[in-house]
Amino acid sequence: MLKILTGMSKSDSFNEKQFIQKYLIDDIKVLLDKQLFYIALLIITQSIEFLGSYLDKKPIRARGQSKIRFNSALYYLFPGKYSSCNKGK
């Protein structure tokens, strides 16, 4: 999956955990530090959907999967309080 997103293989430079740390978590922290809250929120929600794509066997570009992937990520990857507050199900 990493090769699809970045053009590199897992062995090139990053594994999934390093990719998530560098390009999702660290970059979001920079946006928050600069008080770019709306942009950070957009990246956070897209990141949640991206993480949800790891949970299905469909191609990353599969159409109509945004809501399903977002909800799956909240349910399987976050504490229960997040999925219970999600009104999208």
C-alpha positions as a Markdown table, in Angstrom:
| # | Residue | x | y | z |
|---|---|---|---|---|
| 1 | Met | 0.0 | 0.0 | 0.0 |
| 2 | Leu | 2.8 | 2.4 | 0.8 |
| 3 | Lys | 4.2 | 2.0 | -2.8 |
| 4 | Ile | 0.8 | 3.1 | -4.2 |
| 5 | Leu | 0.8 | 6.3 | -2.1 |
| 6 | Thr | 4.4 | 7.3 | -2.4 |
| 7 | Gly | 5.9 | 5.4 | -5.3 |
| 8 | Met | 8.4 | 3.7 | -3.0 |
| 9 | Ser | 8.4 | 0.2 | -1.6 |
| 10 | Lys | 8.3 | -0.6 | 2.1 |
| 11 | Ser | 12.0 | -1.4 | 2.0 |
| 12 | Asp | 13.0 | 1.9 | 0.4 |
| 13 | Ser | 12.8 | 4.2 | 3.3 |
| 14 | Phe | 9.7 | 3.9 | 5.5 |
| 15 | Asn | 7.5 | 1.2 | 6.9 |
| 16 | Glu | 3.9 | 2.0 | 7.6 |
| 17 | Lys | 4.4 | 3.0 | 11.2 |
| 18 | Gln | 7.2 | 5.5 | 10.2 |
| 19 | Phe | 5.1 | 6.8 | 7.4 |
| 20 | Ile | 2.2 | 7.5 | 9.7 |
| 21 | Gln | 4.4 | 9.1 | 12.3 |
| 22 | Lys | 6.2 | 11.4 | 9.8 |
| 23 | Tyr | 3.6 | 12.3 | 7.3 |
| 24 | Leu | 0.4 | 12.2 | 9.4 |
| 25 | Ile | 1.2 | 12.8 | 13.1 |
| 26 | Asp | 4.2 | 15.0 | 12.9 |
| 27 | Asp | 2.8 | 17.1 | 10.0 |
| 28 | Ile | -0.5 | 17.6 | 11.9 |
| 29 | Lys | 1.4 | 18.7 | 15.0 |
| 30 | Val | 3.1 | 21.4 | 12.8 |
| 31 | Leu | -0.2 | 22.6 | 11.6 |
| 32 | Leu | -1.7 | 22.8 | 15.1 |
| 33 | Asp | 1.4 | 24.6 | 16.4 |
| 34 | Lys | 0.9 | 27.2 | 13.6 |
| 35 | Gln | -2.8 | 27.4 | 14.7 |
| 36 | Leu | -4.0 | 26.2 | 11.3 |
| 37 | Phe | -6.9 | 24.3 | 12.9 |
| 38 | Tyr | -9.2 | 23.9 | 9.9 |
| 39 | Ile | -6.4 | 22.6 | 7.7 |
| 40 | Ala | -5.3 | 20.2 | 10.5 |
| 41 | Leu | -8.9 | 19.0 | 10.9 |
| 42 | Leu | -9.1 | 18.3 | 7.1 |
| 43 | Ile | -5.8 | 16.3 | 7.3 |
| 44 | Ile | -6.9 | 14.4 | 10.4 |
| 45 | Thr | -10.2 | 13.3 | 8.9 |
| 46 | Gln | -8.5 | 12.2 | 5.7 |
| 47 | Ser | -5.9 | 10.4 | 7.7 |
| 48 | Ile | -8.7 | 8.5 | 9.6 |
| 49 | Glu | -10.2 | 7.5 | 6.3 |
| 50 | Phe | -6.7 | 6.5 | 5.0 |
| 51 | Leu | -6.2 | 4.3 | 8.1 |
| 52 | Gly | -9.5 | 2.7 | 7.5 |
| 53 | Ser | -8.4 | 1.7 | 4.0 |
| 54 | Tyr | -5.9 | -0.7 | 5.7 |
| 55 | Leu | -8.9 | -2.6 | 7.1 |
| 56 | Asp | -10.4 | -3.7 | 3.8 |
| 57 | Lys | -9.2 | -5.5 | 0.8 |
| 58 | Lys | -10.3 | -3.0 | -1.8 |
| 59 | Pro | -8.0 | -0.9 | -3.8 |
| 60 | Ile | -7.0 | 2.4 | -2.2 |
| 61 | Arg | -8.8 | 4.3 | -5.0 |
| 62 | Ala | -12.1 | 2.3 | -4.7 |
| 63 | Arg | -15.0 | 4.6 | -5.2 |
| 64 | Gly | -17.7 | 5.1 | -2.5 |
| 65 | Gln | -15.6 | 3.9 | 0.4 |
| 66 | Ser | -14.9 | 7.1 | 2.3 |
| 67 | Lys | -17.7 | 6.8 | 4.9 |
| 68 | Ile | -17.2 | 3.1 | 5.3 |
| 69 | Arg | -13.5 | 3.4 | 5.8 |
| 70 | Phe | -13.8 | 6.4 | 8.2 |
| 71 | Asn | -16.4 | 4.5 | 10.3 |
| 72 | Ser | -14.3 | 1.3 | 10.3 |
| 73 | Ala | -11.2 | 3.2 | 11.4 |
| 74 | Leu | -13.1 | 4.8 | 14.3 |
| 75 | Tyr | -14.6 | 1.5 | 15.3 |
| 76 | Tyr | -11.5 | -0.7 | 15.1 |
| 77 | Leu | -8.6 | 1.7 | 15.7 |
| 78 | Phe | -9.8 | 4.2 | 18.3 |
| 79 | Pro | -11.2 | 3.8 | 21.9 |
| 80 | Gly | -14.9 | 3.1 | 22.1 |
| 81 | Lys | -15.9 | 6.6 | 23.0 |
| 82 | Tyr | -15.0 | 7.8 | 19.5 |
| 83 | Ser | -17.1 | 5.3 | 17.6 |
| 84 | Ser | -20.0 | 5.7 | 20.0 |
| 85 | Cys | -20.0 | 9.5 | 19.3 |
| 86 | Asn | -19.9 | 8.9 | 15.5 |
| 87 | Lys | -23.3 | 9.6 | 14.0 |
| 88 | Gly | -22.2 | 8.5 | 10.6 |
| 89 | Lys | -23.2 | 4.8 | 11.1 |
